[in-house]
Every structure is written in structure tokens, then in C-alpha cells.
Amino acid sequence: MTGRKPYLEALVALLGPDDVLVSGLGANSRYLPHLPVRGPVFALCDAMGAAIPLALGMALARPERRVMALEGDGSLLMSPNVLATVAAARAANLTVLLWVNGRYESSGGQALPAVTVDWLALARATGLHHAERVIDVGGLCAALPRAMASGPALLALEVAFEPDEPVPPYSERPEEIRARFADRLRSRAA
């Protein structure tokens, strides 16, 4: 199964300077400042469940930009109704990348409840017509352009749970994240 960092490196390579990235996953948010992301990044610090609503607001406010929300399966499990809100808003420029590893990583890596959630069926049932399963980097490279062209969309990335993964420490404070994000948005608008 594919690990987090190869997915992040592939994602960063696929995005352009006008694409907006919103991460609610602590480990992803800690990796992103160390990767060559060309566009604005709003990397929340373990804000379980916040990435999709925040990304939706950005997508609606800036319809000329493509917005990607990185959210975990544990976070989405806490409030799956957000997918219905995304579908109802019809933000064609929003793609949700759901990191599926069966864990609540932000709170210590505990296993999710012992049920099988069909994330694609859930997405479709809430009104997202484009939902795909991704099992490796090649699949992400093929699926992301399709999703961005037919959003709002959800890609469910199967990610290896690596409890001993050497995740970088937080390198930015929340006010630095906000300021850098605002600067990147302004610099691309000028």
C-alpha cells in the first residue's frame, strides 16, 4: 500500500501555481512546508473535520481557482454530512482527497470503529457524482485531472498506516500559516 509522502509528492507535482491546497491532516500539514508547492497552501494543524468546509468556502469565494481539500477518513467519519453540503453548493472547482487508512491519526493513531465504510457510495449518495478510489501514485496521477474537470469530486486514496513514519515537526505557527497563505493568494492575483 502507498505511503503518505509519495502521494504528497505526486500531488504537489500535479498542481499549478493557482491551485489552492487545504490540509486538515496533521502529518500532511507538517510535510507540506518541506515540499515544492507552487500554489497557496492552508495547512491546518490537526483540525479534524475542518479541511472540507474551509476548502468549500474558498472554492465558492474564488471560483476561478481549483481547490483541493486533504481530509482523513477519521475526520470525515465525524461529520459525513459535509459531503451533502459540498454537493448542494455545486462548487465545480473543489476536489476532496480523502486519505483512507482506517485511523484517527491526529489523536494518536487509534483504529476507526470496526465497520466498513464505502466512501465512494457515501459520496455518491450525498450527491457527489464523481467519486473514485485511488490505490497508488499512478492512480492519483490519472484520477486527479478527471476529478478536477468534473467537480465537485471525491478521490478516496488508500494510504498505508505507518505508525513509525518520521513526520517532520510543525515548522510554522498558525499565524505564519495564515500570513503565508494570504501572501500567496495576493501574489497570484496581482
VENSULZI-V885893 format. One record per residue. N is the residue number from 1. RES is the residue in one small letter. SS is DSSP state (2 for helix, 1 for strand, 0 for the rest). BURIAL is b if it has 9 or more other ideal C-beta (glycine too) atoms within 8 Angstrom, else e. D_LAST is the distance of its C-alpha to the last C-alpha in whole Angstrom. Layout:
BEGIN
N&RES&SS&BURIAL&D_LAST ; N&RES&SS&BURIAL&D_LAST
END
This chain:
BEGIN
1&m&0&e&42 ; 2&t&0&b&38 ; 3&g&0&b&37 ; 4&r&2&b&34 ; 5&k&2&e&32 ; 6&p&2&b&33 ; 7&y&2&b&31 ; 8&l&2&b&28 ; 9&e&2&b&28 ; 10&a&2&b&28 ; 11&l&2&b&25 ; 12&v&2&b&23 ; 13&a&2&e&23 ; 14&l&2&b&23 ; 15&l&0&b&20 ; 16&g&0&e&16 ; 17&p&0&e&13 ; 18&d&0&b&12 ; 19&d&0&b&15 ; 20&v&1&b&16 ; 21&l&1&b&19 ; 22&v&1&b&21 ; 23&s&1&b&25 ; 24&g&0&b&28 ; 25&l&0&b&30 ; 26&g&2&b&31 ; 27&a&2&b&32 ; 28&n&2&b&29 ; 29&s&2&b&27 ; 30&r&2&b&28 ; 31&y&2&b&28 ; 32&l&2&b&24 ; 33&p&0&b&23 ; 34&h&0&e&25 ; 35&l&0&b&24 ; 36&p&0&e&21 ; 37&v&0&b&19 ; 38&r&0&e&16 ; 39&g&0&b&14 ; 40&p&0&b&14 ; 41&v&1&b&18 ; 42&f&1&b&19 ; 43&a&1&b&23 ; 44&l&0&b&26 ; 45&c&0&b&29 ; 46&d&0&b&32 ; 47&a&0&e&31 ; 48&m&0&b&33 ; 49&g&0&b&32 ; 50&a&0&b&29 ; 51&a&2&b&26 ; 52&i&2&b&27 ; 53&p&2&b&27 ; 54&l&2&b&23 ; 55&a&2&b&22 ; 56&l&2&b&23 ; 57&g&2&e&21 ; 58&m&2&b&18 ; 59&a&2&b&19 ; 60&l&2&b&20 ; 61&a&2&e&17 ; 62&r&0&b&14 ; 63&p&0&b&17 ; 64&e&0&e&14 ; 65&r&0&b&14 ; 66&r&0&b&18 ; 67&v&1&b&19 ; 68&m&1&b&22 ; 69&a&1&b&24 ; 70&l&1&b&27 ; 71&e&1&b&30 ; 72&g&1&b&34 ; 73&d&2&b&37 ; 74&g&2&b&38 ; 75&s&2&b&35 ; 76&l&2&b&35 ; 77&l&2&b&39 ; 78&m&2&e&39 ; 79&s&0&e&37 ; 80&p&0&e&37 ; 81&n&0&e&36 ; 82&v&2&b&33 ; 83&l&2&b&33 ; 84&a&2&b&34 ; 85&t&2&b&32 ; 86&v&2&b&29 ; 87&a&2&b&31 ; 88&a&2&e&32 ; 89&a&2&b&28 ; 90&r&0&e&27 ; 91&a&0&b&24 ; 92&a&0&e&24 ; 93&n&0&b&21 ; 94&l&1&b&23 ; 95&t&1&b&25 ; 96&v&1&b&27 ; 97&l&1&b&29 ; 98&l&1&b&32 ; 99&w&1&b&34 ; 100&v&1&b&37 ; 101&n&0&b&40 ; 102&g&0&e&42 ; 103&r&1&b&41 ; 104&y&1&b&40 ; 105&e&2&b&38 ; 106&s&2&b&36 ; 107&s&2&b&40 ; 108&g&0&e&42 ; 109&g&0&e&42 ; 110&q&1&e&45 ; 111&a&1&e&46 ; 112&l&0&b&44 ; 113&p&0&e&47 ; 114&a&0&e&50 ; 115&v&0&e&49 ; 116&t&0&e&47 ; 117&v&0&e&44 ; 118&d&0&e&43 ; 119&w&2&b&39 ; 120&l&2&b&39 ; 121&a&2&e&41 ; 122&l&2&b&40 ; 123&a&2&b&36 ; 124&r&2&b&38 ; 125&a&2&e&40 ; 126&t&0&b&37 ; 127&g&0&b&36 ; 128&l&0&b&33 ; 129&h&0&e&35 ; 130&h&1&b&33 ; 131&a&1&b&34 ; 132&e&1&b&35 ; 133&r&1&b&37 ; 134&v&1&b&36 ; 135&i&0&e&38 ; 136&d&0&e&37 ; 137&v&2&b&34 ; 138&g&2&e&35 ; 139&g&2&b&35 ; 140&l&2&b&31 ; 141&c&2&b&30 ; 142&a&2&e&32 ; 143&a&2&b&31 ; 144&l&2&b&27 ; 145&p&2&e&26 ; 146&r&2&b&29 ; 147&a&2&b&28 ; 148&m&2&b&24 ; 149&a&2&e&25 ; 150&s&0&b&28 ; 151&g&0&b&27 ; 152&p&0&b&27 ; 153&a&1&b&29 ; 154&l&1&b&31 ; 155&l&1&b&32 ; 156&a&1&b&35 ; 157&l&1&b&35 ; 158&e&1&b&38 ; 159&v&0&b&37 ; 160&a&0&e&40 ; 161&f&0&b&41 ; 162&e&0&e&41 ; 163&p&0&e&43 ; 164&d&0&e&43 ; 165&e&0&e&39 ; 166&p&0&e&38 ; 167&v&0&e&35 ; 168&p&0&b&33 ; 169&p&0&e&33 ; 170&y&0&e&30 ; 171&s&0&e&28 ; 172&e&0&b&25 ; 173&r&0&e&26 ; 174&p&2&e&25 ; 175&e&2&e&23 ; 176&e&2&e&21 ; 177&i&2&b&20 ; 178&r&2&b&19 ; 179&a&2&e&17 ; 180&r&2&b&16 ; 181&f&2&b&15 ; 182&a&2&e&13 ; 183&d&2&e&11 ; 184&r&2&b&10 ; 185&l&2&b&9 ; 186&r&2&e&6 ; 187&s&2&e&5 ; 188&r&2&b&6 ; 189&a&2&e&4 ; 190&a&0&e&0
END
